[in-house]
Amino acid sequence: MTRHYQDVLMDEMKRFKEVINGYINDLKSGLEGPRDLIEASFHLVLSGGKRVRPFILVKTAELFGVSEEETLPAAVSIELLHNFTLIHDDIMDRDEFRRGVKTTHVLYGEPLAIVAGDYLFSLVFKLLTDNYSSDVASRLVELYAEASMLICRGQTMDILPDKYIHVSSDYMEMVYQKTGALIEASAVAGGVIARVPSEDLDYLRTFGKKIGIAFQIADDILGVIGDPKVTGKPVGNDIRNGKRTLIVLLAESRMDTKERMLFDSVFGRLDASDEDIAKVVEIFDKHNVFSDARELMNKLYGEALDALRKLPAGEARTYLEYLSKFIIEREK
């Protein structure tokens, strides 16, 4: 009997997480300086996470015959970069929990959490320059720095949605910058380490960008109608939090006056009842926003696969195909 693709993927991701967590633990134990800083910096990194970005980096390099061992420093560095953004995000959003544990600023205080995030950001580039030849390190530093700048731009749009996010195209720009750019950088970094020609880098860039945006659209859908037993978040969580996601923007453009009044009375209200949330979800469903969002997500998924399949076939590409499929089918 053929194993389900998710089982095959999860086994490989579990193995990989053990490898990368071992590397992170070794890195942490070898650092000098105040233990408060080191413990705060690695609190979130070692609390869990899917390790999607480092997994993509390692597998894209493996497409071209580069070993996992050679790519681990770059893979860990992109995971540190991701977690740096999460530490600062949690401070801005006043979130108290992430991955089932207290957030860094709740546990260690905001001042140390800010420094911890900055410390991770510094480690990102030290890992690259310590472990790669000058030409590869230079290209990786440039790539990660560009992604970091895009993340800051996207985060600014997300913080000030009334100023910068009015229509779905604004949101797509924000999502690419805040989420897609780092997944894109993960894919391209594997190609940089493998020293592939520019044409292959373009395919990797397209793959990472498209699947990165699809990843966020899947989150948007789950943020409204995800099963709370699976996601760990209440139904309609994004509605209560007033998040201007693709789902919300599509709905706003289609509501009549009465529907808009009801929506406005519920949106951004943390104390909104389940009944009120259900009414808003019903309006969303009536206007086909979920099906339209899924259609766009599937379109991006198809474009990502088209680019990926221009690259060498083999086990690494199969894992990337499986991961892409999982991203749009996941339930949390």
Helices and strands as residue ranges (DSSP letters): H 5-29, H 35-43, G 45-47, H 52-62, H 68-93, E 97-98, E 101-102, H 104-108, H 110-131, H 134-159, H 161-164, H 168-175, I 176-180, H 181-193, H 198-225, H 228-231, H 237-240, H 246-252, H 257-266, H 274-286, H 289-308, H 315-329
